[in-house]
Amino acid sequence: MRIRHLFAGLTLFIALGGIPAESSAQKINTVQRPDVSTVLPIMQMLASAGLEGRETGTRGGYLAANYVASMMEYAGLKPYGSKQAGGHSTLSDYFHPFKLLRYAPHVSPIEITGRKNSKDKLFPGKDFTVEDAMSDLFFNSQLVFAGYGISDSGLKYNDYAHLDVKNKIVLVIEGYPGKHDTLSPAWLKFRKTAIDDAFDTGKKCREAERLGAKALVLIPESCLKKDELRQPENLTDGPYQDAEYFLPSAKIQSSIPLIQLTESGAQKIEKSSGLHFADLDHQIACEKVGFPLQIEQSIKARIYVTIDTLLVYNVIGCLRGSDTTKSIILGAHYDHLGIRDSCIYYGSDDNASGVAGLLAIAGMLSKSITVPPCNLVFASWTAEEKGLIGSEFFTSQLTNNEGIKLYINMDMISRSVSEDTACNMLSVGTRTCDSSLREIAADLNSSLGKPFILDLWDVTGHSGSDYASFTAKNIPILTFNTGLHNDYHTPRDTTSRADFDKMLSVIQLVCSILNETRK
């Protein structure tokens, strides 16, 4: 899941957590809470070592697609899009294939030449990773320190004002000035703009590219803490080197490579250059650093890029309704991060939990004798971790939205944020205009045996999961998530750490909402 930070504002979800007894919840009934046996085997299978982290376009990803299709068939779903009223279906009928282009970087060690002609090397997969590498590149260039790499005319702030970075490598700090010192002058200047995440790494890359830089090197925020507060790097995780993925129809824009340093890589740069990034962060925040700041350092590296075409699959089944012109879609992505340096990223919460919830609800509803009023579509997306590509491909094929009344998304529903010590917080995202959906979620939540404290948030401007592919098509959405925990996108995200009690309550609530909104 590519996710917003959950539960950033306490006031909203506390205010909405308790619904008065006289509310419309008395008129709405929740479905029966499922048993753990409906989800545990699915999560154990999807997050098993045998499925190798389910990365899109890999053996583990294809095995996961087959497993999800088999479970849809077992749950009584029919293949989505099939015109057959009956008859035998094969697993491949549940697959909705499409092609992806994968741009994979292969990087040599980066050679550093520093003070007094000192030499050192940064090693890929240990000291750094590379993003946005779209073509082969060789550079042997001077390294230029550009503070935070920010140019903002509205704030009258420009780290590049007196720098020449053309054909050079730009070294910048992650984040923005004053972020770690709320008493500093920089914090007073930047805090309002920073709320809107205006200083992301992508914007820094675009600014460096506009000024003619060859590449951007990013210093991680972990290096800005005082030495005694730094945490040792978890060697079981390691940096995650990914490729870039695109639909063949996408307009691919050239970009300079982003070299993301790990803490060990940043320490080598510090030693070679004589800089100390934590001190520089403080001095910039207090407006005590002027540019250019001379550093006697150059770096040399080669990047080779291979381009592969992959055939990948969304897996989609449905329960046909009495009115086949209208549909509600329940979705959850089945892909995760795969394997890096022999470490399996199991992805139990992200997002075996959402897929298990989807299949559990499919099984619960398919047992009903009553034909649903509209089609209920159950979609398990691939390539969410690569940029929401599976759901984007699906929505790109729609004509006039094809009667889709609502899209419901489940992504990470079996854990809690560290602040949620009672394990009873739940994020529910909707569009600004969909107040009725928020009311339904709040009413049904209040009728649970143990209601959640709800964070009812507005998805406008966010693109953290597959719901964004549907909001882009002006389709109403509900998206569910239980929190961004410390094991997110690490090999520690295993089924043994799942909170099944919380997860089953989420599934009960989502299924109740699906029952209510399909009327």
C-alpha positions in Angstrom: 0.0 0.0 0.0 1.2 3.5 -0.8 -0.6 5.2 2.0 -1.2 8.5 3.8 -0.1 8.6 7.5 -3.2 7.5 9.4 -4.8 9.2 12.3 -2.9 12.5 12.0 -5.7 14.5 13.6 -7.3 13.1 16.8 -10.1 15.6 17.1 -12.1 14.3 14.1 -12.1 10.6 14.9 -12.9 11.1 18.5 -15.8 13.3 17.7 -17.2 10.8 15.3 -16.5 7.7 17.3 -19.6 7.6 19.4 -23.0 7.8 17.7 -26.1 8.5 19.8 -28.4 5.6 20.5 -31.3 7.4 18.7 -29.4 7.6 15.4 -30.5 5.8 12.3 -28.3 2.9 13.4 -31.4 1.4 14.9 -32.8 1.0 11.4 -29.8 -0.7 10.0 -28.7 -4.2 10.9 -25.1 -5.5 10.7 -24.3 -8.9 9.3 -23.0 -11.7 11.5 -19.4 -11.5 12.4 -17.3 -14.0 10.5 -15.2 -16.7 12.1 -11.4 -16.5 12.0 -11.3 -19.8 10.0 -12.7 -17.8 7.0 -9.5 -15.6 6.8 -6.6 -17.3 8.6 -5.8 -20.0 6.0 -6.0 -17.4 3.2 -3.6 -15.0 4.9 -1.3 -17.9 5.8 -1.2 -19.0 2.2 -0.8 -15.6 0.6 1.9 -14.5 3.1 3.8 -17.8 3.0 7.4 -18.2 1.9 6.2 -20.3 -1.0 4.5 -17.3 -2.6 7.8 -15.3 -2.3 6.2 -11.9 -1.5 3.8 -11.9 -4.5 5.7 -9.3 -6.5 4.0 -8.3 -9.8 5.4 -10.2 -12.7 7.2 -12.9 -10.7 6.6 -16.5 -10.0 5.2 -15.7 -6.6 2.8 -13.1 -8.2 1.5 -15.7 -10.7 1.0 -18.3 -8.0 -0.9 -15.8 -5.9 -3.2 -15.0 -8.9 -4.0 -18.7 -9.3 -4.7 -19.1 -5.6 -7.0 -16.1 -5.5 -8.9 -17.3 -8.6 -9.3 -20.7 -7.1 -10.7 -19.2 -3.9 -13.2 -17.0 -5.9 -14.4 -20.2 -7.6 -14.7 -22.0 -4.2 -16.7 -19.0 -2.8 -19.2 -19.4 -5.6 -18.3 -16.3 -7.7 -18.6 -16.3 -11.4 -15.8 -14.9 -13.6 -16.4 -11.2 -14.2 -17.3 -10.4 -17.8 -18.3 -13.9 -18.7 -21.5 -14.1 -20.7 -22.2 -17.6 -19.7 -25.2 -18.0 -17.3 -23.9 -21.4 -16.2 -21.5 -24.1 -17.1 -18.0 -24.8 -15.9 -15.5 -22.0 -15.4 -11.7 -22.4 -15.6 -9.4 -20.4 -13.3 -8.1 -18.4 -16.3 -11.6 -17.1 -16.8 -11.1 -15.0 -13.6 -7.9 -13.4 -15.0 -8.0 -10.0 -16.7 -4.6 -9.8 -18.3 -2.7 -6.7 -19.4 0.9 -5.8 -20.2 3.4 -3.9 -18.2 6.8 -2.3 -19.1 9.4 -2.8 -16.5 12.5 -0.5 -16.5 15.0 -2.1 -14.2 18.2 -0.3 -13.1 21.5 -2.2 -12.8 24.0 0.0 -11.0 27.8 -0.2 -10.4 29.3 0.7 -7.1 29.5 4.5 -6.8 33.1 5.7 -6.5 33.6 8.7 -4.2 36.6 11.0 -4.4 36.8 13.4 -1.4 39.1 15.6 0.6 42.8 15.2 0.0 41.9 12.8 -2.8 40.5 10.2 -0.4 38.6 7.3 -2.1 35.6 5.2 -1.0 32.7 3.3 -2.6 29.0 3.1 -2.1 27.5 -0.3 -2.8 24.1 -0.8 -4.4 21.6 -2.6 -2.1 23.6 -1.6 0.9 24.5 2.1 0.8 21.9 3.3 -1.8 19.1 2.5 -4.1 18.2 4.1 -7.4 14.8 5.3 -8.6 13.6 7.0 -11.9 16.4 5.5 -14.0 14.9 5.3 -17.4 18.0 5.0 -19.6 21.7 4.2 -19.4 23.8 6.8 -17.8 27.5 7.4 -16.9 28.5 10.2 -14.8 31.8 11.4 -13.2 30.8 14.7 -11.8 31.2 17.2 -9.0 28.9 16.8 -6.1 27.1 20.0 -5.2 25.3 20.4 -1.8 22.0 22.3 -2.3 20.5 22.2 1.2 16.9 20.8 0.9 16.8 21.3 -2.9 13.8 23.7 -2.6 12.9 26.7 -4.7 9.7 28.4 -3.6 9.0 31.9 -4.8 6.0 32.3 -2.6 8.1 31.7 0.5 11.0 33.8 -1.0 13.2 30.8 -0.5 15.7 29.3 -3.1 18.4 26.8 -2.2 19.7 27.1 -5.8 19.9 31.0 -5.9 23.7 31.1 -6.1 24.5 27.6 -7.3 25.4 26.3 -10.7 24.3 22.6 -10.9 24.4 22.1 -14.7 25.9 18.7 -15.5 26.6 18.1 -11.8 25.2 15.8 -9.1 23.0 17.5 -6.6 23.1 16.4 -2.9 20.0 17.4 -0.9 18.4 16.6 2.5 15.1 14.9 2.7 12.2 17.0 4.0 12.3 20.8 4.6 14.1 23.3 6.8 12.9 23.5 10.4 11.1 20.2 10.4 13.2 19.0 13.3 13.3 22.3 15.2 9.9 23.8 15.7 11.5 26.8 17.5 13.6 27.8 14.5 13.0 30.7 12.0 12.7 28.1 9.2 9.8 26.3 10.9 7.8 29.5 11.1 8.4 30.0 7.4 7.7 26.5 6.2 5.1 25.0 8.5 1.9 26.1 6.7 3.1 25.0 3.3 4.5 21.8 4.6 1.1 20.6 5.8 0.2 20.1 2.1 3.3 17.9 1.5 4.7 20.5 -1.0 8.3 19.5 -0.5 8.2 15.9 -1.7 11.2 14.2 -3.3 9.6 14.1 -6.8 9.3 17.9 -6.8 13.0 18.2 -5.8 14.0 15.9 -8.6 12.0 18.0 -11.1 13.6 21.2 -9.9 17.2 19.8 -10.1 16.4 18.5 -13.6 15.1 21.9 -14.7 18.4 23.4 -13.7 20.4 20.8 -15.7 21.6 18.4 -12.9 22.5 14.9 -14.0 21.2 13.2 -10.9 19.9 13.9 -7.4 21.4 12.2 -4.2 19.0 12.2 -1.2 20.2 12.2 2.4 17.7 10.3 4.6 16.0 12.1 7.5 17.4 9.4 9.9 20.8 11.1 9.5 19.4 14.4 10.9 18.9 13.1 14.4 21.5 13.6 17.1 23.9 10.7 17.3 22.6 9.5 20.6 19.0 9.3 19.2 20.0 7.5 16.0 18.7 3.9 15.8 21.0 1.3 14.3 19.8 0.1 10.8 17.9 -3.1 10.8 20.0 -5.4 8.8 17.1 -7.8 8.3 15.3 -5.2 6.2 17.8 -3.6 4.0 17.0 -1.0 1.4 14.4 -2.0 -1.2 15.5 -1.6 -4.8 12.6 -1.5 -7.2 12.1 -0.9 -10.9 9.8 1.5 -12.7 6.6 0.1 -14.1 4.3 1.6 -16.8 1.4 0.6 -19.0 2.5 0.5 -22.7 0.1 3.3 -23.4 1.6 5.6 -20.8 3.5 8.7 -21.8 6.9 8.2 -20.2 8.6 11.4 -19.3 12.4 11.5 -18.9 13.7 12.1 -15.5 17.0 12.4 -13.7 17.9 9.4 -11.5 17.2 9.6 -7.8 20.0 8.0 -5.7 18.5 7.4 -2.2 21.2 6.9 0.4 20.9 4.6 3.3 22.3 5.7 6.6 25.5 3.8 6.0 25.8 5.5 2.6 25.2 8.9 4.1 27.9 8.3 6.7 30.4 7.6 3.9 29.5 10.9 2.2 29.9 12.7 5.5 33.3 11.2 6.1 34.5 11.9 2.5 33.2 15.5 2.4 33.8 16.6 6.0 30.1 17.6 6.3 27.9 16.6 9.2 24.3 16.5 8.1 22.6 16.9 11.5 24.6 20.1 12.1 23.8 21.4 8.6 20.1 20.7 9.2 20.3 22.8 12.4 22.3 25.6 10.8 19.9 25.8 7.8 16.9 25.9 10.1 18.5 28.8 12.0 19.4 30.5 8.7 23.1 30.4 9.5 24.3 28.7 6.3 25.0 30.5 3.0 25.4 28.9 -0.4 27.4 27.9 -2.3 28.9 25.6 0.4 32.1 24.3 -1.1 32.7 20.6 -0.7 35.6 18.8 -2.3 33.8 15.8 -3.5 33.0 14.0 -6.8 31.2 10.8 -7.6 31.5 8.3 -10.5 28.9 5.6 -11.5 27.3 3.8 -14.3 23.6 2.9 -14.6 22.3 0.4 -17.1 18.6 0.0 -17.6 16.9 -3.1 -19.0 13.3 -2.9 -20.4 11.1 -6.0 -20.1 7.5 -6.6 -21.1 5.4 -8.5 -18.5 2.0 -10.1 -18.8 0.2 -9.7 -15.4 -3.3 -10.3 -14.1 -6.1 -8.7 -12.2 -8.3 -11.4 -10.7 -12.1 -10.6 -10.8 -15.2 -12.5 -9.9 -18.8 -11.5 -9.3 -22.3 -12.3 -8.0 -24.8 -11.2 -10.7 -27.7 -9.1 -9.5 -31.2 -8.8 -10.7 -30.2 -5.4 -12.3 -27.1 -6.3 -14.3 -26.7 -2.7 -15.5 -25.5 -1.5 -12.0 -22.5 -2.7 -9.9 -20.8 -2.3 -6.6 -17.1 -3.2 -6.7 -15.2 -4.5 -3.6 -11.4 -4.4 -4.2 -8.1 -5.4 -2.6 -4.7 -5.7 -4.1 -2.9 -9.1 -3.9 0.6 -8.0 -4.9 3.4 -7.1 -2.5 7.2 -6.4 -2.7 8.7 -9.9 -3.4 12.2 -10.8 -2.4 15.3 -8.6 -2.1 18.7 -10.0 -1.0 17.1 -13.3 0.1 14.7 -11.4 2.4 11.0 -12.2 1.7 8.6 -9.3 2.1 5.6 -11.4 3.2 3.0 -8.7 3.0 0.5 -10.2 5.5 -1.2 -7.0 6.4 -0.3 -5.3 3.1 -2.3 -6.8 1.6 -3.1 -10.4 2.3 -5.4 -9.1 4.9 -7.5 -7.1 2.4 -7.7 -10.1 0.0 -8.7 -12.4 2.8 -11.5 -10.0 3.8 -12.6 -9.7 0.2 -12.9 -13.5 -0.2 -14.5 -13.9 3.2 -17.2 -11.4 2.2 -17.7 -13.1 -1.1 -18.3 -16.4 0.6 -20.7 -14.9 3.1 -22.8 -13.2 0.4 -22.7 -16.0 -2.1 -24.5 -18.3 0.4 -27.5 -16.0 0.4 -30.5 -17.4 -1.5 -31.6 -13.9 -2.5 -30.2 -12.5 -5.7 -28.6 -9.2 -5.0 -30.3 -6.1 -6.4 -27.2 -5.2 -8.5 -24.0 -6.9 -9.5 -21.4 -7.4 -6.7 -17.9 -7.5 -8.2 -14.9 -8.7 -6.2 -11.6 -7.5 -7.7 -8.1 -8.4 -6.6 -5.7 -6.0 -8.2 -2.1 -6.6 -9.2 0.6 -3.9 -9.4 -0.8 -1.7 -6.7 2.7 -1.4 -5.2 4.0 -0.4 -8.6 1.7 2.7 -8.8 -1.9 1.5 -8.6 -1.5 0.1 -12.1 -3.9 -2.8 -11.9 -6.9 -0.8 -10.8 -5.8 2.0 -13.2 -5.9 -0.4 -16.1 -9.4 -1.6 -15.1 -10.8 1.9 -14.9 -9.2 2.9 -18.1 -11.3 0.3 -19.9 -14.6 1.6 -18.5 -17.1 3.4 -20.8 -19.2 6.0 -19.0 -18.3 4.2 -15.7 -20.7 1.3 -16.7 -23.2 1.8 -13.9 -20.7 1.5 -11.0 -22.5 2.8 -8.0 -19.6 2.5 -5.5 -16.1 1.2 -5.1 -15.1 -0.2 -1.7 -11.4 -0.7 -1.0 -9.7 -2.7 1.7 -5.9 -2.2 2.1 -4.2 -3.2 5.4 -7.0 -4.2 7.8 -5.3 -6.4 10.4 -2.9 -4.2 12.4 -2.9 -0.9 14.3 -0.8 2.2 14.5 1.4 2.4 17.6 -0.8 5.1 19.1 -3.8 2.8 18.9 -3.1 1.0 22.2 -6.7 -0.2 22.5 -6.6 -1.5 18.9 -10.0 0.1 18.1 -9.3 2.8 15.5 -10.4 2.5 11.9 -9.8 4.9 9.0 -12.7 5.3 6.5 -12.0 7.5 3.5 -14.6 9.1 1.3 -14.9 11.9 -1.2 -16.0 15.3 0.0 -19.4 15.1 -1.7 -20.3 11.6 -0.3 -21.8 12.6 3.1 -24.4 9.8 2.9 -21.6 7.2 2.7 -20.0 8.6 5.8 -23.3 8.5 7.6 -23.9 4.9 6.7 -20.4 3.9 7.9 -20.9 5.8 11.2 -24.4 4.3 11.8 -23.3 0.7 11.1 -20.2 1.1 13.1 -22.3 2.2 16.1 -24.3 -1.0 15.9 -21.2 -3.3 16.2 -20.7 -5.1 19.5 -17.5 -3.1 20.0 -17.7 0.0 17.8 -14.5 1.5 16.3 -13.2 5.0 16.9 -13.6 6.2 13.3 -11.2 8.5 11.4 -13.6 9.7 8.7 -11.2 11.5 6.3 -11.5 13.1 2.9 -9.6 11.3 0.1 -9.4 14.5 -2.0 -5.8 15.0 -3.1 -4.7 11.6 -1.9 -3.6 8.6 -3.9 -2.5 6.1 -1.3 -4.3 3.0 -2.6 -6.5 1.7 -5.4 -9.4 3.9 -4.5 -7.6 6.7 -6.4 -8.2 5.0 -9.7 -11.9 5.3 -9.1 -12.0 8.8 -7.7 -10.2 9.8 -10.9 -13.3 8.5 -12.8 -15.7 10.4 -10.4 -16.9 7.1 -8.9 -18.0 7.2 -5.2 -15.6 5.3 -2.9 -15.2 4.0 0.6 -11.6 3.0 1.6 -10.8 1.1 4.8 -7.4 0.9 6.6 -6.4 0.2 10.2 -3.1 1.9 10.4 0.5 2.4 9.2 2.4 0.3 11.6 6.2 -0.1 12.1 6.4 -3.3 10.1 5.0 -1.6 7.0 7.0 -2.6 3.9 9.4 -4.7 5.9 10.0 -8.5 6.0 8.5 -8.4 9.5 4.9 -8.0 8.1 3.9 -11.6 8.9 0.7 -13.3 9.7 1.9 -14.1 13.3 1.5 -10.4 14.0 -2.0 -10.0 12.7 -4.9 -8.8 15.0 -7.6 -11.1 13.9 -10.2 -9.8 16.3 -9.9 -6.3 14.8 -9.8 -7.6 11.3 -13.0 -9.7 11.7 -14.8 -6.6 13.0 -13.6 -4.6 10.0 -14.9 -7.3 7.6 -18.2 -7.4 9.5 -18.6 -3.6 9.1 -17.6 -3.6 5.4 -20.0 -6.5 4.6 -22.8 -4.6 6.5 -22.1 -1.5 4.4 -22.1 -3.5 1.2 -25.5 -5.0 2.1 -26.8 -1.5 2.8 -25.5 0.3 -0.2 -26.5 -2.4 -2.7 -30.2 -1.7 -2.1 
